[in-house]
């Protein structure tokens, strides 16, 4: 996936500081966890005691500082993944039609960051199937999720053909060159 290198290139237009990169990664992770925490509280309404414990494990967690202090796609992927998981919960419990688009955007970003997101459309499909939305919205959500992944896989195959002369899907986690 080339999404992380695009992200670094974008940040390079503003600053070449590693501190800026690690700070943005840290806040992306924290905001993802915060969105998940708030989603969890709204949907499941845990007790205050349980909320405090979850908050401590998600937000006040020193591993997030350690994780974000590296030039890796992991913290950015983790933050966006937490937003995606939250979005899946919203689709299942309180579906709105606009979530089809936001889910497709999240899948695009996640798959562009990491190929691990290849499995996310399966979970997304389950979420749309069990959601309370109309059948046309469910089919639209499923279809758009499949289209997003198919387009990105095709793009990856074309990039591999340019680099290696052979058209194939690059299953590795990064491009070289």
N, C-alpha and C positions, 0 to 999 in steps of 0.2 A: 504494500500500500504506500501511496505517496502523500497521503494527507498530512502526516507529521512534518515532512520536509517542506510542504507548502505552507504549513503553519509557521515554521521557523523562518522561511523566506519572507513571509508577510511581516513577522515581527522585526526582521532585519531592515525593513523600510523605516522603522521608527528608532531602533537602537540595536546595537550589537552586544548589549550587556547580557551576560548570562544570568544576572540577578533579575532582570526583567522577565526572562523566560521562566525561571523557576518560580517567581512570584505569581505570574499568570497561571502557571500549572497548579500551584498551591490553591489559588482562589477558584480555579475551575473545579478542582476536586472538592473543595469546601462547599461551593455553591451547589454542586451536584448532590452531595450528602445532605445539605440543608433542604434542598427541594424534596429529596426522598423523605427526610424526617418529617417535614410539614405535610407531605402527602400521606404518610403513614398515620400521623396524628389525626388528620381530617377524616380519612376513610375508616380507620379501625378504632379510633377513640380510646387509646389505652389509658390506664390510670396515670396520675402524675408521677408516681414512683417509677413505673415502667418507662414513661416518656423521658424521665431524667437519666435513667440507665442507658437507654438507646441514644440519647443526645450525647452523653459522655463517650460512648463507644464510636459514634459516627463523627462528631465534630471535634471534641477535645481528645484527639488521638495523635500521639506523637509520630506514629508511622506515616501519617500524611505529610508531615514536614520532611521526613527522611525520603519518602517516595518522590516528592516534588522537587527535591534538590538534585535530581539527575536529568541529563538531557536524554530522555526516553519518552516514548509515547504513552507509557503506562499511566501517569497521573491524568493526562488529558483524556485518555480513553476511559479511565475509571470515572472521572467526573461526568462525561457525557453518558456513560453507561448507567450511572445512577439516575440521570434525567430520563433515560430510556425506560428503565425499570419503573420509575414513577409514572411515566406516560402509560405503560402497560397496565398498571393498577387503575389509572383513571379510565382507560378504555374498558376494562372489565367492570368497574363499579359505577362509573358515571360517564358513559360514552356521549361524546358530542361529535358531529360530523367533521369539524375542523381538525380533529385528532388524526384523521387519515393523513392529512398533509404533514402535520408535525411528526408523526411516526415515520413517514417516508423520509423526511429531512434527517431525522435522527439516525435512521438506518444507513442513509447515504454517508453521513459524517462518520459513524462508527465503522462501517465497512471500509471507508477510505483510510481510517486510522489503523485498523487491525483486521486481519482475516478471521479472527475468532468470531466476529459478528456474523459470519456466514450462517450460524445457527439461530440467530435472533429472529429471522422471519418465521421460523417454526413456532417460536413462543408468541410472536405477534399474531400469527394465524390463530393460535388457540385463544388469544385475548379477543380478537374480533369475533370468533365463533361464539364464545360464551357471553359476549357483551349484549346489552339490551337494545342495540341499534337495529334499524330496519335491515332486511336482507340485502338490499341494494348497497347500503353503506358497508356491510360486512364484505360483500364481494369486491367492492371498490378498494377497501383497505387491503384485502388479500392480494388483489391484482397489482396494486401500486407497489406493495412491498416486494413482490416477485420481479416486477419491472425494474425497480431500483437496483436490486442485486444483480439481475441479468445484465443491465447496462454497465455496471461497474466491472463485472467479470469479463465482458466483451472488451472494455477499455484496457483491462489488464492484459488480455490476450494480444491485443494490438500492440501494446507497449513491448511485450515480450518478443513479438515478431520483429519489431524495429531493432531491438537490442541483440537478439540471438539468431534472427533469421528463421525461427521456427515459431509458428503460431500455436501457442499452448497457454493454458491458464497457469499463472505463476502461483504455486501453492506456498512458496516461502513467504516470510513475513516482511520482506523489503525488496526494493529495487536497488541495484548497484549501477553506478554510472552517472 
